[in-house]
Amino acid sequence: MANVKKEAPELECANCGTTSELTPVITYVHQGEEKHVCMHCLPMLIHG
Ligand SMILES: [Zn+2]
């Protein structure tokens, strides 16, 4: 039997550098580029 290890990819916030292990990090696409931002930085992103 294969030992399948499920490992979630750890994402890093492009703004503050925190990882998805500490804070929820979401992925979004801007101008065709995939980016990641944590919940703390998301409001800043929305408000410019
Ligand atoms: Zn952040």
mmCIF file of the protein (N, C-alpha, C, O) and its ligand, coordinates in Angstrom:
data_MODEL
# 
_entry.id   MODEL 
# 
loop_
_entity.id 
_entity.type 
_entity.pdbx_number_of_molecules 
1 polymer     1 
2 non-polymer 1 
# 
_entity_poly.entity_id                      1 
_entity_poly.type                           'polypeptide(L)' 
_entity_poly.nstd_linkage                   no 
_entity_poly.nstd_monomer                   no 
_entity_poly.pdbx_seq_one_letter_code       MANVKKEAPELECANCGTTSELTPVITYVHQGEEKHVCMHCLPMLIHG 
_entity_poly.pdbx_seq_one_letter_code_can   MANVKKEAPELECANCGTTSELTPVITYVHQGEEKHVCMHCLPMLIHG 
_entity_poly.pdbx_strand_id                 A 
# 
loop_
_entity_poly_seq.entity_id 
_entity_poly_seq.num 
_entity_poly_seq.mon_id 
_entity_poly_seq.hetero 
1 1  MET n 
1 2  ALA n 
1 3  ASN n 
1 4  VAL n 
1 5  LYS n 
1 6  LYS n 
1 7  GLU n 
1 8  ALA n 
1 9  PRO n 
1 10 GLU n 
1 11 LEU n 
1 12 GLU n 
1 13 CYS n 
1 14 ALA n 
1 15 ASN n 
1 16 CYS n 
1 17 GLY n 
1 18 THR n 
1 19 THR n 
1 20 SER n 
1 21 GLU n 
1 22 LEU n 
1 23 THR n 
1 24 PRO n 
1 25 VAL n 
1 26 ILE n 
1 27 THR n 
1 28 TYR n 
1 29 VAL n 
1 30 HIS n 
1 31 GLN n 
1 32 GLY n 
1 33 GLU n 
1 34 GLU n 
1 35 LYS n 
1 36 HIS n 
1 37 VAL n 
1 38 CYS n 
1 39 MET n 
1 40 HIS n 
1 41 CYS n 
1 42 LEU n 
1 43 PRO n 
1 44 MET n 
1 45 LEU n 
1 46 ILE n 
1 47 HIS n 
1 48 GLY n 
# 
loop_
_struct_asym.id 
_struct_asym.entity_id 
A 1 
B 2 
# 
loop_
_chem_comp.id 
_chem_comp.type 
_chem_comp.mon_nstd_flag 
ALA 'L-peptide linking' y 
ASN 'L-peptide linking' y 
CYS 'L-peptide linking' y 
GLN 'L-peptide linking' y 
GLU 'L-peptide linking' y 
GLY 'peptide linking'   y 
HIS 'L-peptide linking' y 
ILE 'L-peptide linking' y 
LEU 'L-peptide linking' y 
LYS 'L-peptide linking' y 
MET 'L-peptide linking' y 
PRO 'L-peptide linking' y 
SER 'L-peptide linking' y 
THR 'L-peptide linking' y 
TYR 'L-peptide linking' y 
VAL 'L-peptide linking' y 
ZN  non-polymer         . 
# 
_pdbx_entity_nonpoly.entity_id   2 
_pdbx_entity_nonpoly.name        ? 
_pdbx_entity_nonpoly.comp_id     ZN 
# 
_pdbx_nonpoly_scheme.asym_id         B 
_pdbx_nonpoly_scheme.entity_id       2 
_pdbx_nonpoly_scheme.mon_id          ZN 
_pdbx_nonpoly_scheme.ndb_seq_num     1 
_pdbx_nonpoly_scheme.pdb_seq_num     101 
_pdbx_nonpoly_scheme.auth_seq_num    101 
_pdbx_nonpoly_scheme.pdb_mon_id      ZN 
_pdbx_nonpoly_scheme.auth_mon_id     ZN 
_pdbx_nonpoly_scheme.pdb_strand_id   A 
_pdbx_nonpoly_scheme.pdb_ins_code    . 
# 
loop_
_atom_site.group_PDB 
_atom_site.id 
_atom_site.type_symbol 
_atom_site.label_atom_id 
_atom_site.label_alt_id 
_atom_site.label_comp_id 
_atom_site.label_asym_id 
_atom_site.label_entity_id 
_atom_site.label_seq_id 
_atom_site.pdbx_PDB_ins_code 
_atom_site.Cartn_x 
_atom_site.Cartn_y 
_atom_site.Cartn_z 
_atom_site.occupancy 
_atom_site.B_iso_or_equiv 
_atom_site.pdbx_formal_charge 
_atom_site.auth_seq_id 
_atom_site.auth_comp_id 
_atom_site.auth_asym_id 
_atom_site.auth_atom_id 
_atom_site.pdbx_PDB_model_num 
ATOM   1   N  N  . MET A 1 1  ? 0.836  -1.206 0.000   1.00 0.00 ? 1   MET A N  1 
ATOM   2   C  CA . MET A 1 1  ? 0.000  0.000  0.000   1.00 0.00 ? 1   MET A CA 1 
ATOM   3   C  C  . MET A 1 1  ? 0.869  1.255  0.000   1.00 0.00 ? 1   MET A C  1 
ATOM   4   O  O  . MET A 1 1  ? 1.891  1.335  0.682   1.00 0.00 ? 1   MET A O  1 
ATOM   5   N  N  . ALA A 1 2  ? 0.441  2.195  -0.762  1.00 0.00 ? 2   ALA A N  1 
ATOM   6   C  CA . ALA A 1 2  ? 1.207  3.437  -0.842  1.00 0.00 ? 2   ALA A CA 1 
ATOM   7   C  C  . ALA A 1 2  ? 0.897  4.323  0.360   1.00 0.00 ? 2   ALA A C  1 
ATOM   8   O  O  . ALA A 1 2  ? -0.252 4.480  0.773   1.00 0.00 ? 2   ALA A O  1 
ATOM   9   N  N  . ASN A 1 3  ? 1.922  4.867  0.878   1.00 0.00 ? 3   ASN A N  1 
ATOM   10  C  CA . ASN A 1 3  ? 1.752  5.769  2.007   1.00 0.00 ? 3   ASN A CA 1 
ATOM   11  C  C  . ASN A 1 3  ? 1.588  7.195  1.477   1.00 0.00 ? 3   ASN A C  1 
ATOM   12  O  O  . ASN A 1 3  ? 2.561  7.911  1.238   1.00 0.00 ? 3   ASN A O  1 
ATOM   13  N  N  . VAL A 1 4  ? 0.340  7.573  1.307   1.00 0.00 ? 4   VAL A N  1 
ATOM   14  C  CA . VAL A 1 4  ? 0.073  8.888  0.741   1.00 0.00 ? 4   VAL A CA 1 
ATOM   15  C  C  . VAL A 1 4  ? 0.013  9.919  1.865   1.00 0.00 ? 4   VAL A C  1 
ATOM   16  O  O  . VAL A 1 4  ? -0.792 9.842  2.793   1.00 0.00 ? 4   VAL A O  1 
ATOM   17  N  N  . LYS A 1 5  ? 0.891  10.858 1.724   1.00 0.00 ? 5   LYS A N  1 
ATOM   18  C  CA . LYS A 1 5  ? 0.951  11.912 2.738   1.00 0.00 ? 5   LYS A CA 1 
ATOM   19  C  C  . LYS A 1 5  ? 0.265  13.158 2.197   1.00 0.00 ? 5   LYS A C  1 
ATOM   20  O  O  . LYS A 1 5  ? 0.697  13.749 1.207   1.00 0.00 ? 5   LYS A O  1 
ATOM   21  N  N  . LYS A 1 6  ? -0.781 13.531 2.848   1.00 0.00 ? 6   LYS A N  1 
ATOM   22  C  CA . LYS A 1 6  ? -1.492 14.727 2.418   1.00 0.00 ? 6   LYS A CA 1 
ATOM   23  C  C  . LYS A 1 6  ? -0.861 15.944 3.075   1.00 0.00 ? 6   LYS A C  1 
ATOM   24  O  O  . LYS A 1 6  ? -0.832 16.078 4.298   1.00 0.00 ? 6   LYS A O  1 
ATOM   25  N  N  . GLU A 1 7  ? -0.373 16.798 2.246   1.00 0.00 ? 7   GLU A N  1 
ATOM   26  C  CA . GLU A 1 7  ? 0.268  17.989 2.784   1.00 0.00 ? 7   GLU A CA 1 
ATOM   27  C  C  . GLU A 1 7  ? -0.270 19.219 2.074   1.00 0.00 ? 7   GLU A C  1 
ATOM   28  O  O  . GLU A 1 7  ? -0.137 19.363 0.859   1.00 0.00 ? 7   GLU A O  1 
ATOM   29  N  N  . ALA A 1 8  ? -0.867 20.087 2.838   1.00 0.00 ? 8   ALA A N  1 
ATOM   30  C  CA . ALA A 1 8  ? -1.383 21.312 2.233   1.00 0.00 ? 8   ALA A CA 1 
ATOM   31  C  C  . ALA A 1 8  ? -0.213 22.221 1.908   1.00 0.00 ? 8   ALA A C  1 
ATOM   32  O  O  . ALA A 1 8  ? 0.693  22.384 2.725   1.00 0.00 ? 8   ALA A O  1 
ATOM   33  N  N  . PRO A 1 9  ? -0.223 22.808 0.734   1.00 0.00 ? 9   PRO A N  1 
ATOM   34  C  CA . PRO A 1 9  ? 0.863  23.718 0.380   1.00 0.00 ? 9   PRO A CA 1 
ATOM   35  C  C  . PRO A 1 9  ? 0.836  24.944 1.280   1.00 0.00 ? 9   PRO A C  1 
ATOM   36  O  O  . PRO A 1 9  ? -0.210 25.565 1.467   1.00 0.00 ? 9   PRO A O  1 
ATOM   37  N  N  . GLU A 1 10 ? 1.959  25.280 1.822   1.00 0.00 ? 10  GLU A N  1 
ATOM   38  C  CA . GLU A 1 10 ? 2.019  26.437 2.709   1.00 0.00 ? 10  GLU A CA 1 
ATOM   39  C  C  . GLU A 1 10 ? 2.142  27.702 1.883   1.00 0.00 ? 10  GLU A C  1 
ATOM   40  O  O  . GLU A 1 10 ? 3.097  27.884 1.128   1.00 0.00 ? 10  GLU A O  1 
ATOM   41  N  N  . LEU A 1 11 ? 1.166  28.564 2.042   1.00 0.00 ? 11  LEU A N  1 
ATOM   42  C  CA . LEU A 1 11 ? 1.176  29.810 1.292   1.00 0.00 ? 11  LEU A CA 1 
ATOM   43  C  C  . LEU A 1 11 ? 1.751  30.925 2.147   1.00 0.00 ? 11  LEU A C  1 
ATOM   44  O  O  . LEU A 1 11 ? 1.670  30.909 3.375   1.00 0.00 ? 11  LEU A O  1 
ATOM   45  N  N  . GLU A 1 12 ? 2.326  31.879 1.463   1.00 0.00 ? 12  GLU A N  1 
ATOM   46  C  CA . GLU A 1 12 ? 2.944  33.001 2.167   1.00 0.00 ? 12  GLU A CA 1 
ATOM   47  C  C  . GLU A 1 12 ? 2.323  34.305 1.687   1.00 0.00 ? 12  GLU A C  1 
ATOM   48  O  O  . GLU A 1 12 ? 2.180  34.538 0.487   1.00 0.00 ? 12  GLU A O  1 
ATOM   49  N  N  . CYS A 1 13 ? 1.959  35.143 2.634   1.00 0.00 ? 13  CYS A N  1 
ATOM   50  C  CA . CYS A 1 13 ? 1.372  36.434 2.297   1.00 0.00 ? 13  CYS A CA 1 
ATOM   51  C  C  . CYS A 1 13 ? 2.417  37.300 1.601   1.00 0.00 ? 13  CYS A C  1 
ATOM   52  O  O  . CYS A 1 13 ? 3.537  37.457 2.087   1.00 0.00 ? 13  CYS A O  1 
ATOM   53  N  N  . ALA A 1 14 ? 2.032  37.861 0.449   1.00 0.00 ? 14  ALA A N  1 
ATOM   54  C  CA . ALA A 1 14 ? 2.967  38.684 -0.325  1.00 0.00 ? 14  ALA A CA 1 
ATOM   55  C  C  . ALA A 1 14 ? 3.233  40.014 0.366   1.00 0.00 ? 14  ALA A C  1 
ATOM   56  O  O  . ALA A 1 14 ? 4.223  40.685 0.077   1.00 0.00 ? 14  ALA A O  1 
ATOM   57  N  N  . ASN A 1 15 ? 2.354  40.387 1.271   1.00 0.00 ? 15  ASN A N  1 
ATOM   58  C  CA . ASN A 1 15 ? 2.473  41.699 1.904   1.00 0.00 ? 15  ASN A CA 1 
ATOM   59  C  C  . ASN A 1 15 ? 3.277  41.656 3.201   1.00 0.00 ? 15  ASN A C  1 
ATOM   60  O  O  . ASN A 1 15 ? 4.195  42.456 3.383   1.00 0.00 ? 15  ASN A O  1 
ATOM   61  N  N  . CYS A 1 16 ? 2.947  40.744 4.093   1.00 0.00 ? 16  CYS A N  1 
ATOM   62  C  CA . CYS A 1 16 ? 3.606  40.740 5.397   1.00 0.00 ? 16  CYS A CA 1 
ATOM   63  C  C  . CYS A 1 16 ? 4.462  39.493 5.620   1.00 0.00 ? 16  CYS A C  1 
ATOM   64  O  O  . CYS A 1 16 ? 5.219  39.427 6.589   1.00 0.00 ? 16  CYS A O  1 
ATOM   65  N  N  . GLY A 1 17 ? 4.349  38.517 4.739   1.00 0.00 ? 17  GLY A N  1 
ATOM   66  C  CA . GLY A 1 17 ? 5.227  37.356 4.816   1.00 0.00 ? 17  GLY A CA 1 
ATOM   67  C  C  . GLY A 1 17 ? 4.772  36.268 5.775   1.00 0.00 ? 17  GLY A C  1 
ATOM   68  O  O  . GLY A 1 17 ? 5.477  35.278 5.970   1.00 0.00 ? 17  GLY A O  1 
ATOM   69  N  N  . THR A 1 18 ? 3.591  36.443 6.380   1.00 0.00 ? 18  THR A N  1 
ATOM   70  C  CA . THR A 1 18 ? 3.093  35.394 7.268   1.00 0.00 ? 18  THR A CA 1 
ATOM   71  C  C  . THR A 1 18 ? 2.686  34.177 6.445   1.00 0.00 ? 18  THR A C  1 
ATOM   72  O  O  . THR A 1 18 ? 2.431  34.285 5.245   1.00 0.00 ? 18  THR A O  1 
ATOM   73  N  N  . THR A 1 19 ? 2.629  33.041 7.085   1.00 0.00 ? 19  THR A N  1 
ATOM   74  C  CA . THR A 1 19 ? 2.299  31.827 6.346   1.00 0.00 ? 19  THR A CA 1 
ATOM   75  C  C  . THR A 1 19 ? 0.907  31.334 6.715   1.00 0.00 ? 19  THR A C  1 
ATOM   76  O  O  . THR A 1 19 ? 0.326  31.732 7.725   1.00 0.00 ? 19  THR A O  1 
ATOM   77  N  N  . SER A 1 20 ? 0.400  30.468 5.874   1.00 0.00 ? 20  SER A N  1 
ATOM   78  C  CA . SER A 1 20 ? -0.951 29.935 6.063   1.00 0.00 ? 20  SER A CA 1 
ATOM   79  C  C  . SER A 1 20 ? -1.039 29.051 7.301   1.00 0.00 ? 20  SER A C  1 
ATOM   80  O  O  . SER A 1 20 ? -2.121 28.629 7.709   1.00 0.00 ? 20  SER A O  1 
ATOM   81  N  N  . GLU A 1 21 ? 0.109  28.785 7.880   1.00 0.00 ? 21  GLU A N  1 
ATOM   82  C  CA . GLU A 1 21 ? 0.100  27.976 9.096   1.00 0.00 ? 21  GLU A CA 1 
ATOM   83  C  C  . GLU A 1 21 ? -0.349 28.830 10.283  1.00 0.00 ? 21  GLU A C  1 
ATOM   84  O  O  . GLU A 1 21 ? -0.942 28.331 11.239  1.00 0.00 ? 21  GLU A O  1 
ATOM   85  N  N  . LEU A 1 22 ? -0.051 30.122 10.198  1.00 0.00 ? 22  LEU A N  1 
ATOM   86  C  CA . LEU A 1 22 ? -0.367 31.034 11.295  1.00 0.00 ? 22  LEU A CA 1 
ATOM   87  C  C  . LEU A 1 22 ? -1.679 31.768 11.066  1.00 0.00 ? 22  LEU A C  1 
ATOM   88  O  O  . LEU A 1 22 ? -2.467 31.963 11.992  1.00 0.00 ? 22  LEU A O  1 
ATOM   89  N  N  . THR A 1 23 ? -1.901 32.166 9.839   1.00 0.00 ? 23  THR A N  1 
ATOM   90  C  CA . THR A 1 23 ? -3.063 32.979 9.479   1.00 0.00 ? 23  THR A CA 1 
ATOM   91  C  C  . THR A 1 23 ? -3.647 32.446 8.181   1.00 0.00 ? 23  THR A C  1 
ATOM   92  O  O  . THR A 1 23 ? -2.900 32.026 7.298   1.00 0.00 ? 23  THR A O  1 
ATOM   93  N  N  . PRO A 1 24 ? -4.961 32.454 8.049   1.00 0.00 ? 24  PRO A N  1 
ATOM   94  C  CA . PRO A 1 24 ? -5.535 32.042 6.762   1.00 0.00 ? 24  PRO A CA 1 
ATOM   95  C  C  . PRO A 1 24 ? -5.014 32.917 5.632   1.00 0.00 ? 24  PRO A C  1 
ATOM   96  O  O  . PRO A 1 24 ? -5.039 34.145 5.712   1.00 0.00 ? 24  PRO A O  1 
ATOM   97  N  N  . VAL A 1 25 ? -4.549 32.268 4.591   1.00 0.00 ? 25  VAL A N  1 
ATOM   98  C  CA . VAL A 1 25 ? -4.031 32.981 3.430   1.00 0.00 ? 25  VAL A CA 1 
ATOM   99  C  C  . VAL A 1 25 ? -4.870 32.598 2.220   1.00 0.00 ? 25  VAL A C  1 
ATOM   100 O  O  . VAL A 1 25 ? -5.111 31.421 1.952   1.00 0.00 ? 25  VAL A O  1 
ATOM   101 N  N  . ILE A 1 26 ? -5.304 33.610 1.504   1.00 0.00 ? 26  ILE A N  1 
ATOM   102 C  CA . ILE A 1 26 ? -6.108 33.334 0.317   1.00 0.00 ? 26  ILE A CA 1 
ATOM   103 C  C  . ILE A 1 26 ? -5.291 33.619 -0.939  1.00 0.00 ? 26  ILE A C  1 
ATOM   104 O  O  . ILE A 1 26 ? -4.340 34.400 -0.932  1.00 0.00 ? 26  ILE A O  1 
ATOM   105 N  N  . THR A 1 27 ? -5.695 32.966 -1.998  1.00 0.00 ? 27  THR A N  1 
ATOM   106 C  CA . THR A 1 27 ? -5.038 33.151 -3.289  1.00 0.00 ? 27  THR A CA 1 
ATOM   107 C  C  . THR A 1 27 ? -5.955 33.975 -4.192  1.00 0.00 ? 27  THR A C  1 
ATOM   108 O  O  . THR A 1 27 ? -7.159 33.730 -4.266  1.00 0.00 ? 27  THR A O  1 
ATOM   109 N  N  . TYR A 1 28 ? -5.372 34.938 -4.867  1.00 0.00 ? 28  TYR A N  1 
ATOM   110 C  CA . TYR A 1 28 ? -6.140 35.705 -5.835  1.00 0.00 ? 28  TYR A CA 1 
ATOM   111 C  C  . TYR A 1 28 ? -5.285 35.931 -7.065  1.00 0.00 ? 28  TYR A C  1 
ATOM   112 O  O  . TYR A 1 28 ? -4.066 35.760 -7.046  1.00 0.00 ? 28  TYR A O  1 
ATOM   113 N  N  . VAL A 1 29 ? -5.955 36.317 -8.123  1.00 0.00 ? 29  VAL A N  1 
ATOM   114 C  CA . VAL A 1 29 ? -5.227 36.565 -9.370  1.00 0.00 ? 29  VAL A CA 1 
ATOM   115 C  C  . VAL A 1 29 ? -5.395 38.021 -9.755  1.00 0.00 ? 29  VAL A C  1 
ATOM   116 O  O  . VAL A 1 29 ? -6.509 38.542 -9.806  1.00 0.00 ? 29  VAL A O  1 
ATOM   117 N  N  . HIS A 1 30 ? -4.284 38.664 -10.022 1.00 0.00 ? 30  HIS A N  1 
ATOM   118 C  CA . HIS A 1 30 ? -4.296 40.062 -10.445 1.00 0.00 ? 30  HIS A CA 1 
ATOM   119 C  C  . HIS A 1 30 ? -3.417 40.207 -11.667 1.00 0.00 ? 30  HIS A C  1 
ATOM   120 O  O  . HIS A 1 30 ? -2.238 39.856 -11.644 1.00 0.00 ? 30  HIS A O  1 
ATOM   121 N  N  . GLN A 1 31 ? -3.998 40.726 -12.732 1.00 0.00 ? 31  GLN A N  1 
ATOM   122 C  CA . GLN A 1 31 ? -3.291 40.900 -14.000 1.00 0.00 ? 31  GLN A CA 1 
ATOM   123 C  C  . GLN A 1 31 ? -2.602 39.606 -14.442 1.00 0.00 ? 31  GLN A C  1 
ATOM   124 O  O  . GLN A 1 31 ? -1.468 39.599 -14.921 1.00 0.00 ? 31  GLN A O  1 
ATOM   125 N  N  . GLY A 1 32 ? -3.346 38.519 -14.256 1.00 0.00 ? 32  GLY A N  1 
ATOM   126 C  CA . GLY A 1 32 ? -2.853 37.226 -14.705 1.00 0.00 ? 32  GLY A CA 1 
ATOM   127 C  C  . GLY A 1 32 ? -1.831 36.583 -13.798 1.00 0.00 ? 32  GLY A C  1 
ATOM   128 O  O  . GLY A 1 32 ? -1.321 35.500 -14.084 1.00 0.00 ? 32  GLY A O  1 
ATOM   129 N  N  . GLU A 1 33 ? -1.534 37.263 -12.691 1.00 0.00 ? 33  GLU A N  1 
ATOM   130 C  CA . GLU A 1 33 ? -0.547 36.719 -11.757 1.00 0.00 ? 33  GLU A CA 1 
ATOM   131 C  C  . GLU A 1 33 ? -1.231 36.221 -10.501 1.00 0.00 ? 33  GLU A C  1 
ATOM   132 O  O  . GLU A 1 33 ? -2.066 36.910 -9.915  1.00 0.00 ? 33  GLU A O  1 
ATOM   133 N  N  . GLU A 1 34 ? -0.871 35.024 -10.100 1.00 0.00 ? 34  GLU A N  1 
ATOM   134 C  CA . GLU A 1 34 ? -1.439 34.453 -8.896  1.00 0.00 ? 34  GLU A CA 1 
ATOM   135 C  C  . GLU A 1 34 ? -0.703 35.007 -7.682  1.00 0.00 ? 34  GLU A C  1 
ATOM   136 O  O  . GLU A 1 34 ? 0.524  34.953 -7.602  1.00 0.00 ? 34  GLU A O  1 
ATOM   137 N  N  . LYS A 1 35 ? -1.478 35.539 -6.741  1.00 0.00 ? 35  LYS A N  1 
ATOM   138 C  CA . LYS A 1 35 ? -0.855 36.127 -5.555  1.00 0.00 ? 35  LYS A CA 1 
ATOM   139 C  C  . LYS A 1 35 ? -1.532 35.617 -4.301  1.00 0.00 ? 35  LYS A C  1 
ATOM   140 O  O  . LYS A 1 35 ? -2.639 35.081 -4.353  1.00 0.00 ? 35  LYS A O  1 
ATOM   141 N  N  . HIS A 1 36 ? -0.865 35.787 -3.180  1.00 0.00 ? 36  HIS A N  1 
ATOM   142 C  CA . HIS A 1 36 ? -1.405 35.326 -1.913  1.00 0.00 ? 36  HIS A CA 1 
ATOM   143 C  C  . HIS A 1 36 ? -1.411 36.473 -0.916  1.00 0.00 ? 36  HIS A C  1 
ATOM   144 O  O  . HIS A 1 36 ? -0.485 37.282 -0.859  1.00 0.00 ? 36  HIS A O  1 
ATOM   145 N  N  . VAL A 1 37 ? -2.476 36.519 -0.137  1.00 0.00 ? 37  VAL A N  1 
ATOM   146 C  CA . VAL A 1 37 ? -2.558 37.551 0.887   1.00 0.00 ? 37  VAL A CA 1 
ATOM   147 C  C  . VAL A 1 37 ? -3.285 36.974 2.102   1.00 0.00 ? 37  VAL A C  1 
ATOM   148 O  O  . VAL A 1 37 ? -4.232 36.200 1.964   1.00 0.00 ? 37  VAL A O  1 
ATOM   149 N  N  . CYS A 1 38 ? -2.829 37.363 3.286   1.00 0.00 ? 38  CYS A N  1 
ATOM   150 C  CA . CYS A 1 38 ? -3.452 36.855 4.501   1.00 0.00 ? 38  CYS A CA 1 
ATOM   151 C  C  . CYS A 1 38 ? -4.655 37.703 4.875   1.00 0.00 ? 38  CYS A C  1 
ATOM   152 O  O  . CYS A 1 38 ? -4.872 38.776 4.312   1.00 0.00 ? 38  CYS A O  1 
ATOM   153 N  N  . MET A 1 39 ? -5.425 37.217 5.821   1.00 0.00 ? 39  MET A N  1 
ATOM   154 C  CA . MET A 1 39 ? -6.649 37.892 6.228   1.00 0.00 ? 39  MET A CA 1 
ATOM   155 C  C  . MET A 1 39 ? -6.371 39.285 6.811   1.00 0.00 ? 39  MET A C  1 
ATOM   156 O  O  . MET A 1 39 ? -7.212 40.179 6.720   1.00 0.00 ? 39  MET A O  1 
ATOM   157 N  N  . HIS A 1 40 ? -5.210 39.459 7.399   1.00 0.00 ? 40  HIS A N  1 
ATOM   158 C  CA . HIS A 1 40 ? -4.888 40.754 7.994   1.00 0.00 ? 40  HIS A CA 1 
ATOM   159 C  C  . HIS A 1 40 ? -4.618 41.799 6.917   1.00 0.00 ? 40  HIS A C  1 
ATOM   160 O  O  . HIS A 1 40 ? -4.931 42.977 7.093   1.00 0.00 ? 40  HIS A O  1 
ATOM   161 N  N  . CYS A 1 41 ? -4.044 41.369 5.817   1.00 0.00 ? 41  CYS A N  1 
ATOM   162 C  CA . CYS A 1 41 ? -3.663 42.293 4.763   1.00 0.00 ? 41  CYS A CA 1 
ATOM   163 C  C  . CYS A 1 41 ? -4.759 42.477 3.717   1.00 0.00 ? 41  CYS A C  1 
ATOM   164 O  O  . CYS A 1 41 ? -4.694 43.391 2.895   1.00 0.00 ? 41  CYS A O  1 
ATOM   165 N  N  . LEU A 1 42 ? -5.751 41.616 3.752   1.00 0.00 ? 42  LEU A N  1 
ATOM   166 C  CA . LEU A 1 42 ? -6.830 41.699 2.778   1.00 0.00 ? 42  LEU A CA 1 
ATOM   167 C  C  . LEU A 1 42 ? -7.562 43.046 2.826   1.00 0.00 ? 42  LEU A C  1 
ATOM   168 O  O  . LEU A 1 42 ? -7.794 43.634 1.769   1.00 0.00 ? 42  LEU A O  1 
ATOM   169 N  N  . PRO A 1 43 ? -7.935 43.558 4.006   1.00 0.00 ? 43  PRO A N  1 
ATOM   170 C  CA . PRO A 1 43 ? -8.595 44.873 4.049   1.00 0.00 ? 43  PRO A CA 1 
ATOM   171 C  C  . PRO A 1 43 ? -7.748 45.966 3.426   1.00 0.00 ? 43  PRO A C  1 
ATOM   172 O  O  . PRO A 1 43 ? -8.278 46.850 2.752   1.00 0.00 ? 43  PRO A O  1 
ATOM   173 N  N  . MET A 1 44 ? -6.451 45.921 3.640   1.00 0.00 ? 44  MET A N  1 
ATOM   174 C  CA . MET A 1 44 ? -5.550 46.927 3.058   1.00 0.00 ? 44  MET A CA 1 
ATOM   175 C  C  . MET A 1 44 ? -5.590 46.842 1.535   1.00 0.00 ? 44  MET A C  1 
ATOM   176 O  O  . MET A 1 44 ? -5.545 47.848 0.828   1.00 0.00 ? 44  MET A O  1 
ATOM   177 N  N  . LEU A 1 45 ? -5.675 45.620 1.068   1.00 0.00 ? 45  LEU A N  1 
ATOM   178 C  CA . LEU A 1 45 ? -5.708 45.383 -0.385  1.00 0.00 ? 45  LEU A CA 1 
ATOM   179 C  C  . LEU A 1 45 ? -6.992 45.967 -0.969  1.00 0.00 ? 45  LEU A C  1 
ATOM   180 O  O  . LEU A 1 45 ? -6.987 46.573 -2.040  1.00 0.00 ? 45  LEU A O  1 
ATOM   181 N  N  . ILE A 1 46 ? -8.075 45.774 -0.251  1.00 0.00 ? 46  ILE A N  1 
ATOM   182 C  CA . ILE A 1 46 ? -9.375 46.246 -0.720  1.00 0.00 ? 46  ILE A CA 1 
ATOM   183 C  C  . ILE A 1 46 ? -9.425 47.770 -0.738  1.00 0.00 ? 46  ILE A C  1 
ATOM   184 O  O  . ILE A 1 46 ? -9.966 48.377 -1.662  1.00 0.00 ? 46  ILE A O  1 
ATOM   185 N  N  . HIS A 1 47 ? -8.854 48.374 0.295   1.00 0.00 ? 47  HIS A N  1 
ATOM   186 C  CA . HIS A 1 47 ? -8.908 49.837 0.408   1.00 0.00 ? 47  HIS A CA 1 
ATOM   187 C  C  . HIS A 1 47 ? -7.769 50.535 -0.325  1.00 0.00 ? 47  HIS A C  1 
ATOM   188 O  O  . HIS A 1 47 ? -7.647 51.760 -0.290  1.00 0.00 ? 47  HIS A O  1 
ATOM   189 N  N  . GLY A 1 48 ? -6.953 49.751 -0.977  1.00 0.00 ? 48  GLY A N  1 
ATOM   190 C  CA . GLY A 1 48 ? -5.858 50.328 -1.763  1.00 0.00 ? 48  GLY A CA 1 
ATOM   191 C  C  . GLY A 1 48 ? -4.680 50.670 -0.896  1.00 0.00 ? 48  GLY A C  1 
ATOM   192 O  O  . GLY A 1 48 ? -3.670 51.165 -1.394  1.00 0.00 ? 48  GLY A O  1 
HETATM 193 ZN ZN . ZN  B 2 .  ? -0.297 39.610 5.323   1.00 0.00 2 101 ZN  A ZN 1 
# 
